[in-house]
Amino acid sequence: MKKAIDVASLPKGGPYSHANVAGDLVFVSGQTGQVAGKETTFSEQFENSMGKIKTILEACGSSLDKVTRISVYMSRKEDFKVMNDLFGKYFPNNPPARTTLVVGFVADGISVEVDVIATK
């Protein structure tokens, strides 16, 4: 059985749950980090995405140190080194399995989107 989790303080861009909990697994929907009405750097967007994920995981009874799988979607391959440096800040020990892709986004201004799977 799964349980949908939404965090009231975080906006959503459509009809989906911030996360679903199934047994001891937490599946967090992709989180972007742009800020409405403000131009943001890749670093700022990555940090904002991770902040949202941290909040969602905590609402599910989990945390960043319990992330087992992460996917990072970037708009520019030139940001890969910056992403790697920031990634190491969040996961300095026993980092999760990761996939990183360069993609196009449905909305303008998005530089990065991150989704994760964690344990409780």
PyMOL commands that set and color helices and strands:
alter all, ss='L'
color gray80, all
select helices_A, chain A and resi 42-59+64-66+77-90
alter helices_A, ss='H'
color red, helices_A
select strands_A, chain A and resi 2-5+19-22+25-32+67-74+97-102+112-119
alter strands_A, ss='S'
color yellow, strands_A
deselect
rebuild
show_as cartoon
